[in-house]
């Protein structure tokens, strides 16, 4: 049923997006259960910005840039290991030594904490009350963070009142918009048809988001382990 005030086109686009995510989860379930984490693997999240409407759209027309608001997270994804794809996207496991189109540029400054917490651990002092810990998120004590800094050359980073340190098992964070993904693959002479079905589904999800909310509204946010 079409929701009140929503066009048929918008409803069909939303349905297409939900079907794509459902199909991704279906085809990757068996692979995810069977995979054994060795070597290097990519961790992927997709988020997007909804195009402002009404008064916000009118304000945007008078401003120097878009009013983007807060990003919306689609989901987190795992895709099968493919070193040629990793090399094209971020130069990771670049066995053939090809140049890459876009150097990894870290997590976006405006990404949601839910995504950031997958890459970082929050740092607490041992005197911090238990009720202040964020349930479900990774964390460590200050003295443990200092030990990680000494051992791996890491740094504690501050975001507002939150202190974070990178998970030492993770590396090379970055993000790409849809057009940048296509440029990176073309630069590496990597045909998207060679990629896994899972990766092509993720690209289709981003295409659907860009069609619905505007070009370059979606982002592929990633990092690697191993």
PyMOL commands that set and color helices and strands:
alter all, ss='L'
color gray80, all
select helices_A, chain A and resi 8-34+54-62+83-90+113-119+130-132+142-152+178-187+192-194+197-213
alter helices_A, ss='H'
color red, helices_A
select strands_A, chain A and resi 41-48+72-78+120-124+139-141+156-159+162-166+170-177+218-225
alter strands_A, ss='S'
color yellow, strands_A
deselect
rebuild
show_as cartoon
